[in-house]
Amino acid sequence: MTCINRKPTFFFIFIFILMAAEGAAPLFAAQTITADDPAFYYAGRVDNSDPSNVHISWPATRIEIEFSGSDLSVLLSEQSDTNKYNIIVDGQHKQTIQTRPGKNSHQISTSLSSGTHSLIIFKITESSASYSTFSGIEIADGAPVAAAQNNYALRIEYIGDSHTAGFALGGGWGSDDASKSYAVLASEDLDAEYHLTAISGMGIVRNYGESGATSDTTIPDYFQRTSVNEPFPQWDFAAWKPQIVVVNGGVNDFAEINDPDATVADDQNFENGYRDFLTTIRAAYPGVHIILVSPYDRCGSGTHAKEAVDAVYDAEVYNGFTDVHSFTYPDYHRDKFNDCHPSVSYNSEIADALVDLINTIEVDVRYPYRIAGVYRPIFAPRLNRIRDMLIIDAEKGIRSLELVRSDGSIVRSWRDVNSSQTLAIPSLATGAYFCRYKLSNGNAGASAVAGMW
């Protein structure tokens, strides 16, 4: 009779389970694509002072890349806090991971289909005390990576407080989900690139819960920062220039106006501080359009914050500024708020109304494409290149269409193009190509072409 000692087997099973539980390095033969790889695309303010270990703190920051193979792990750790990230593969939510100190590798899959996959790592929470560190991804050994395809013509920065950051949208008080914020929803509808520079509790001149009519560090101060909780390094405004900035502040300045023991912002001081901040925004982004959101506050100031922001808008218009636009939450009702904040469904309503406003604003799209024109997303045609064909998808007929190289030279032009049509295009050298168009209704602009040349 032969005796078999099975203890080693149980031992190795235990080790395997332990490795999986602790997020140890994946068991597949892997290569690490470090955070400084040029294929990574960072959308949102990040601190890359150490390019191999990028600090992430703002809500709705995204990291994008394309990769091949069936295996994927994400290298994310936390300094002293916890945060949540949505992992989106091929446009589908794969899972939500929670970062914490001491944990670095998060295995996402070992069974993706063969071929190329897109990856988006989306930060849905705020960093209340620290930052996350992104060190890269691990994929199958030898699998190639490629830069994410981002040809955004419109760029929007949203500056604000918890109403913008996605507070309580993940299922109640203290459960954030920036992916459900009106800011993200509106940007996705407009096919716009976006940054969220938003922090719960912050005001324009006075923060929630602080004594006195002013606070030391408020939204205008955070606007200068690269990371939420660190004053340095300061943000390089030349790195990314939006054509539209949406400012949603004022709720926290007046939140405790009905508390006889509290001191809130003074109306005139609020107006002066807000208008000074608008001057700062204009200096950072010359030529920018600024949307002033007049917010409702269900639990605190009621309509006072709205009225205070309306006064700022009126003062700007009176003083001759034509780059400001006024926006108010649509169809306000107390029942549309949960935990003192706009509900998930109300964020969707706010986003729809904001899209309608933005569709009336003409902005320049010369940066980064250097093609003169205006952006009108409600009419802009979508263009996709498949092999030697250019696919047109437009709501309106196109009077004239030009395929243009990045240096401005015209490759080919067409006239009287239908709203849904396929056009033959010549063989093209590798490079960036864009289309200038004039629509039958007279609107003109430029669109990036999806597809690789």
N, C-alpha and C positions, 0 to 999 in steps of 0.2 A: 504494500500500500504506500502510495506517495503522498506526502503531506505538502500542501502549498500554503505558504505564508502570504496572506492577502493584505497584511498591514501596509506594505508599500503602495498598493493600489489605492487604498483609502487615503493614504497620506497625500498622493498626487492629486486625487480628486479634491481633497481639502485645499491644497495649494491653488488649484485651478479656480475654485469658487472664491477663495480669498483674493486672488488677483483680479477677478472680475468685479468683486464687490468694492475693492479699493481703487478701481480705475487705473490699474497698472498698465504698462505698455502693452499694445495689442500683441496677440500671439501670431499674427500673420507676419511674413517677412515684409518689413516696412521700410519706407524712406520718409524722412522728415522734410517737409517743405517749410522752411523757417519764415517767420513773419516779415522779414525784409525782402522776400522774393518779389520781384517786380510784377508777377502775375496777380498778386493780391491787390484788390481794390478796396480802399477804405472810404466809406461814405459817412461823414460825421466828423466831429473834431476828435482827434486822437493824438496822444503824446508819443511820438516816435523818437524821442531823444536817444533811447536804446533801440535801434531799428529791429533787433531780433526779439525784443520783448516789449510789445506795444501796449501802452496803458489806455484803457477804455473806461469812460465814466459817464458820458452823456446818454440819455435814453434814446432809443431808435438808431443808435450807431450800427452800421452794417459792415460786414467783411465779406467780400465776394471773390470767387475764383471758379475756374472750370478745371476738372480733373478727370482722369480715366481710371477704370478698374472698379472692383467690387468692394474694396475696403476703405474705411474712413474712420479716423479718430481726430478729435479736435483738442488742441493743447491750450486750455484756458485755466487760469488759477486766480486766486483772490488774495489781496493783501491782508485784509482783516474783516471783511464783510461777506455777504452772500449776494449773488445776483442770478438772474435767470436769462437764458438765451434761447430763442427759437432757432432750431436747425432746419433749414429749408433746402431740400434736395430736389432738383428738377422742378422747381415751382411748387412742390408739395411739402407741407409741414411734416417733418420726420419725427422729431421729438423736441421736448423742452428740457434743457439741462440746467442744473443749478450748480453754480461754482461756489467753492468755499476754500478757505486757506488750507494749503497742504495737498490739495488735489489738482492734478495738472491734466491728465489724459482722460478724455471722455470718448469712449468707443461709441460710434454712431451706427456702423453697419459693417458686416463682413459678407454681405450677400446682395450687393447692388448688381444690377444687370451690367453686362459688358458694354463698353462704349464710353462716350464722354458724358459727364454729369456737371450740372451747375450747383454751386453751393453758396448759400447765404447764411451767415451767422448774425442773428438779429438780437440786439440787446433790448429786452422788454422792460427792464426795471431801472430805477434810479440808483445811483451810488450814494448812499447817505453819509458814508464816513470814509470811503477809500476808493479804490479803483480795481478793475480786473486787469490781468496781464495776458495778452494773447501772444503765444510763442510760435504758432503755426499749426499745421495739420500733419497727420501721418496717413499715408496711402500706400498701396502695394508697391513693392520695390520695382523701380523701373517705369512706373506708370507716368505718363506725361501730364503736365499742367498747362493751362493757357489763361490769359487774362480774361476776366469777365467782360462781356460786350455791353458797354454802357455808352449810348449815344444820346444823352439827354440834351434837349435844346433849352429846357426851362429849369431854373434852379431857384428854390425857395428856402429861406431860413425862417424858422418859427421860434420866437423868443417869448418866454412866458413862465407860468407857474404850473401848479398841479393840473389845471384844466388842460394844458397842452402836453404835459409829461405822461399822461395816461394813468394818473392816480386812481386807484379803486376800480379800474376796468378789468382786473383779473379775477373778480369775484367778491369784492367787498373792501372795506377799509384796510389800507396797508398792503393790498394786493395790486401791484401795478401791472399794466400791460400796454406799453406804448404803441404796439401794433394796432390797437383799437382806437387810438387817438384820432380826432378829427384831422389833425395835421398830416398824419400818415395816410389816412383814407383819401383826403383831398389830393395829396401829391400823387398817389397811385392812380387816381382817376385821371389826373392831368398828364400822366407819364413824366413826372418831374422828379429831378433829384432834390433831396431835402436834407436839412440839418435841423435837429431839435436842440435849441439852447434853452432848456427849460428845467426849473427846479421848484419842487413843491415848497410852499410857504413863503416864497420870495415876493417882494413888492417892488414898485418903482422907487419909492423913497422910504418905505417902512414895511418891515416883514411881519408876518403873522405871529402873534403872541409875544412880541417884544415891547418893552416899556418905552414910552416916549413917542413923539410924532415922526421921528426919523430913525433909521437903522444905519449901522456902520457899513455893512456890506449888502448891497441890494442887486437887483437884476442888471443895472448898468455896469456894476463892477464885475459880475460873472460873465458878462458879454466879452470882456477882455481876456478871459481865461481859455487855456487849452484844455485843462482838466477841471472838473467841478470843484474839487476840494483842495486844489493847490493854486495859489496865485501866480506861480511861475512854473514853466515858461508861459508867457502870454501868447495868445493866438496870433498867427500870421494872417492878416486879412487879405493879403495878396494870394494866398494859397487857394482860395475858393471864393468866387464872387457871385452871389445870387442877384437875380434881377428883381426879385420881390422879397421883402421882409414882412412877416406878419408878427405884430406885437400884441400880445394878450396879457395885459397886466392891470392891476388896480384892485382886484378882489381882496388881496391880503392887506393892502394899504388901509382899507376901510372895514375889514372883516368884523371888528368888534365895536362898530359904531354904536350899537344899541346896548353896550355894556357900560354902565355909569362909572365903573372903576377903571376903565381902559382909556388910553389916549391913542387916537388914531391920527392918520395923516391930515394935515391942514390942506384944504382944497387948493389954495393958491400955491402953496409949496409943492403940492403934487403936480399941478399944471406946469410950474416952472421946471421941476425935476424931469418930468416926462418930455417936455420940449427940449431941454438940454440933451436928453438921451437921443432924441430924433436927430439932433445936430451931430452927435457922435456917430450914429448909424450912417448918415449921409457922408461923413468924412471917411468912414471905413469903406463904403460902397458907393462911389460917385455915380449918379444917374439912377439909383435904385428907386423903385416904387415901394411905398410903405403903407401897409394896411393896418389901421388901428382898430382892434377888436374892442367893442363896448360890451363887457361881459355882465351877465346877471349872476347874482350871488344868492342862492336859495337859503342859506343858513345864517348869513351874517349881515352884510350891508344892503341886501335887497337890490334896489336899483341905483344906489348911490354911486357905486363904482362905474356903472354904465354912464350915468350923468356926468361924472368927473372926466371920463375919457371923451365923451361927446364935447365937453368944453375945450379939451385939448385940440380936438379936430377943428372945431370952430375957430380957435385962435390961429391955428396953422393956415387955414384957408383965408382968414381975414388978413393975415400977414403976407399973402401972395404965394404960398407954396401950392404947387399943382401936382406934386408927387405923392400926396397923401390920399388915402381912400378910407372910408368909414364902413365898418361891418358890425352888425349886431346879431347875436344869437337869434335864429328864426323861431317864430311861433312858441315863444317862451311859456312854460307852465311848470309849476313846482313839481308836478308828478314826473317830469322828465329828468329829475335829478335823483341820484342814489348816493347816500353818504355825503351829502352836500356838494356833490360833483355831477356834471352831466353824465347821464347813463350811457351805456354802450350804444343803444339805439339813437339817443339824442346826439351823440358824437357823429353818427352817420348823417343825421339831418343837418348838423352844423357844417359838415364836410360838403354836402351837396350844395348848400347855399353859398359857401365860400368858393366853390368851383365856378358857380354862376358869376360871381363877382370877378374872379380872376380872368374869366373868359372875356371880360370887357376891357382888360388892360393890355395895351400893346407894348411889348418889350423887345429890346434888341437881342438878337441871337448871334452877333458877331463873335462873341466869346463863347466856347473855345474854337468855333469853326471858321471865324474870320469871314463870314459871308453876310453881307448886309441884308437886312430884312426885319420883319416883325414876326412875333410868335403869336398865333391865334389858335390855341389848341382845339377849339370847338370845330374849326374848319380844316386844320392841318391834315394833309393826306399822310397815310402810313405807307412806307415804301420798303419792300423786302426784295433782296436779290437772291435768286435761286439759279445757280449755274449761269447761263447767258441770258436770263430773262429778268426783267424788272417788274415786280408785281405792284399794282396800284390799288390802294383801298382808301377811298375818299368819300366824304359825305356830299361834296359838291363837285361838279365838273371842273376840269383844269384847263384854263385858257392856254397857258404855256408852261412847259416843263423843261428844265435844263439839268443834265447830269454834269456835275462840276468836280474837278479835282480840288484838293485842299489848297492849292496855290491860286485858285480862282479861275483857271482855264476851263473852258467848256469842252466836254467830250462829245456830247450829242444833245440835240434839242428836239422837242416835239411840240405840236400845237393841237389844241382842241382834243384833249385826252378825256376819255370817259371816266366816270367816278370809279369804275371797276374794270380794269383793263390790264393786259399783259403786253409788255413792250420788249422787243429784241434789243439787246445791247452788245456792243463790240467786245472782243477780248480785251481785258484790262490788266495792266501791270499792278503789282502789289502796291497798296497805298490806301489812303482815306478818300472816300468819294461822298458827295452830298448832292442834294437836289434843291434847286431854286424853283419856285412855282408862283404862278399867278392864277388865282381862282376866277371862276366865271362871275362871282359876286364882287370882284375887285380886290379882295384881300390878297396880300402877297407875303411870302416868307421863305423859310428854308427848313428842310427836314433831313435828318441823318438817315442813311440807308442801312437797314439791318442786313447782315450777311458779310462774310469775310472775302476780301479781295487779296 
